[in-house]
Structures are given as C-alpha cells and as structure tokens.
Amino acid sequence: MNDAALKSATQEIVVDEVFPHGPETIWRTLTDGALMARWLGMTPTGFAPVKGKQFTYQTTPGGAWDGVIRCEVLEAKPNERLVYSWKSGHPQNVGYGAPLDTIVTFTLAKAANGTRLRAVHSGFVLPRNEAAFKNMGEGWKKVVPRIGAMAGEQD
C-alpha cells in the first residue's frame, strides 16, 4: 500500500443558514453561555469569547471516556468569526467516545436583510470518528436553526 492508501479520510460538517437578524444579535447568541447551553443542549463551563480561553462541555460518558469535551478559543472576532478546538474521547474507545480532535468555526457575514451563519465542524478522521461524524452531522443540522430562532428572541 502507498502512503495515500494508508491515510485516513478527514471530513467536515457544514451548515450554512441566513437569518433575519444583524451580526451583533447572532454573535450574542453564539457567545452568551446561557444561550449556548440552550441552542447546543450542553452548558459551557468557563467559556468566554477570548482567544486562548479554555472551557469544557459535559455530555454522556461512554466506555472509558468521561464525557468531557475540552475546548479552547482559537479566534474570536466579534460579529465576524468564532473558532474553537473540540477535543474528546478516550484511546480505548471505538465508536462512541473514540478520540476526537476537531475544530468548530462559526463565520458571520452580512446578507440581504440579515446575517449568513456558516458553521463548520472539521477534522473528523474516518473511520475512527465515523460515529461522531454521523451523530454530530445530524446534530448540527438541528442546532444551527436553533441559533437563528434564539437570536429572534434577542431582537
């Protein structure tokens, strides 16, 4: 086998939506801890939209994995872009709770009568992260519209 055949495929989840709210409103919804807990369904512990800030989410543990998702803000440009690492899993797990080292990127751009929000969760290594890629792919398709709905509550 050559090197290319030995390399695992890396995949990303992309959800792109336009909401009838200004970038400031979408940003507030993306970066307020209480609102994040509502749209994502997990409460961030220690989050602030500041580069270098480390925070966690807690989800359902599985196998040797404690269910903690460890994150670090990599970029925070108010009303434009939020990027953070998303690391979880345990080396002993296969399937749910397998090691995951990914990046979540939210990009906001002005659009006609609102804001385009593009969410990209990248770095899923297949086949190791196949379960996470499938589950989170479905999850982000539900989460991103909730961001828009909650932004409407802020207007």
N, C-alpha and C positions, 0 to 999 in steps of 0.2 A: 504494500500500500504506500502511496505517496503522502506527503505532508498534508495536502489538501483533503485527502480522504480521511485522515485521522482527526482533522479539526472538527469540532462540534459546530453546528449551526447556531448563530445568535439571532434572536428575534426581538421585535419590539411591538408594543401595543400602542396604537394611535387612535385617539378620539378627538375629533375636530367639530366644534359647535359654535354657532353665532347666537349671542344672547342680546336682548334689547336693553342692555344696561351699560353704563360707562365703565371704562377700565378700572377706575377707582373703586367702584362697587364690587366688581368681580375680584379685585385684589383683596379687598377687606374680607370677602367671603372665603378666599383661599388661605388667608393668613391669620384669621382670628381663631384661637384654639377651640373655643366653644362651638364655633360654626364648623370648623374642621371635623370635630367629633360627630356632628350631625350629618354632614354630607358623606364622610368616609365610613362612619359607623365604628370608628375607633378613636379614643381620646389621645391626642398627642401629649406626652409628658415632657416638659422642658422646652417646647417649641418657641422660637422667635424667628422672624424673617430677617436673620442677620447671618452673613457669611461666617462659617466656622462653628455655628451653634449646633450642638449635638442634642438629639431628642429621640424618644422612643414611642412606639405604639405597642400595645399588647393585644394579641389575638389568641385564638385557640391553640394551645400546645399540641404537639403530636410527636410520638416516639421520643427520641432523645432531645428534641427541640423544645425549649421553654415557652415558645410563642412570642418572644420579644423580637420586634423589628427595630433595628438600630439604624438611625438616620443622622445625616449631617447636612446642613445647608451649604451648598456649594456656590450658589449665586442667588442674590436677592436684589432685583432691580424693581423698585415699587412701580406698580401699574404696568409692568412690561414682562418680567420673567422671574420665575421661582424654580430653582433646581436643587434637588437634594438626593443624596445616596439613600438606598433602601437595601439593607443587608439583614439576612435572617437565615434560619435553618441550622442544621447540625450535620456534620460529616457522616454520621451513622445512619441518617435518614435517607430513604429512597422514596420518591413520590412526594407526598405532602411533608413539608418541613425539610426537604433537601436543601443544601447550601444555596443561597441566592445572593448575588452581588449585583445590584441593578441601580439605575438612575431614573428618577421621576423628574420630568421637565414640564412646567406649565408656561406657555407663551401666550401673552395677551397682545392683541393688535386691534386698533380701531377698525371698525367695519361700518358699512352703511347702517345707520340707526342703532349702533351698538358696539359690541366687542366680540371678536373671534377669540375663542379659547381653544388652544391646541394642547392636549395632554399627551405626552409620550412617556411610556414606561419602557425603558430599553435595557438590554443586557441579559435577556433570558437565554441561557445556554441549553440547547436541546441536544440530547434527550433528557439530561439531568433535571431541568426545570420545566419539563412538559406539564406536570400537574399545576404548578404555579402559573404558567403561561396561560393555560386553558381557563383556570378559575379566575385569575385576575383580568383576563381579557373580557370575560363576561361581566366581572365586577366594575371595571372602569366604564363600560357602556352604560351602566346604571348610575354610577357616581357622578360623572360629568354633567348629565342633565340635572341632577340634584343641586349642583353648584349654581346653575342658572336659576333654578326655582328659588333657592335660598337667597340669591342675590336680589330677586324681586321683592323679597321681604325687607331688604335693606333700603330700597329706594324711598 
